[in-house]
């Protein structure tokens, strides 16, 4: 399932005057999120009451909105924060499939906000300290008034079809045996479609046509927006850019690589959509 906008979530950066005990706290220590462990070894997002009982110290806190009538906050804790046995620090990917999809999407949103605040404490134009706006998700320089919004890096992904076959490739940093759709970041002045054509040709030497939008997915590792396309093979032979691609080949539903991307990713959903045809 593509992780769409969480149901019954209303985004906001203006916090209520009082924090309720039931408020959800998406708390991070570096890249790890704090979870409560259930009796069945599942996870749940801690509440404000859990945070208070565990004496968690927060060093930054952002209101992100209301989910099913419950206020939600993104917070950062001390790196040395001690936690009780009922809680764990886990990687964000580990949380997937152990909590509701909508809550996972909110966890990703929270991490991106925390990472943005952490990396924009000072102005990139004049170097002085920035402050949070009261009514907008932006940090403003105290001196030059430069505004620093949360960074979002657009990246395209393309699954190329040739009859019943589709092209998958593996990068040098992929786990052993894993192949995925081609992907790359947009450059200044490019449309998404131009990025697809450029990245495909640069990485495997192939030209494509008939681009069709598939879906998008925020990818909080740390701040990408993945925009996926189906497209058709036009011409060329596979010739891998060895600095980017270790191997690439044509696959089919009856001839899959040893390993595909995890269910969490839009890459897997893109491949699955082809297998279901």
Secondary structure as GFF3:
##gff-version 3
##sequence-region A 1 277
A	DSSP	beta_strand	9	11	.	.	.	ID=ss1
A	DSSP	beta_strand	24	29	.	.	.	ID=ss2
A	DSSP	beta_strand	32	37	.	.	.	ID=ss3
A	DSSP	beta_strand	43	45	.	.	.	ID=ss4
A	DSSP	alpha_helix	48	53	.	.	.	ID=ss5
A	DSSP	beta_strand	58	67	.	.	.	ID=ss6
A	DSSP	beta_strand	70	77	.	.	.	ID=ss7
A	DSSP	beta_strand	87	91	.	.	.	ID=ss8
A	DSSP	alpha_helix	92	95	.	.	.	ID=ss9
A	DSSP	alpha_helix	101	119	.	.	.	ID=ss10
A	DSSP	beta_strand	130	132	.	.	.	ID=ss11
A	DSSP	beta_strand	138	141	.	.	.	ID=ss12
A	DSSP	beta_strand	147	149	.	.	.	ID=ss13
A	DSSP	beta_strand	153	162	.	.	.	ID=ss14
A	DSSP	beta_strand	165	171	.	.	.	ID=ss15
A	DSSP	beta_strand	178	179	.	.	.	ID=ss16
A	DSSP	beta_strand	182	185	.	.	.	ID=ss17
A	DSSP	alpha_helix	192	204	.	.	.	ID=ss18
A	DSSP	beta_strand	207	219	.	.	.	ID=ss19
A	DSSP	beta_strand	224	235	.	.	.	ID=ss20
A	DSSP	beta_strand	245	251	.	.	.	ID=ss21
A	DSSP	beta_strand	259	260	.	.	.	ID=ss22
A	DSSP	alpha_helix	266	275	.	.	.	ID=ss23
###
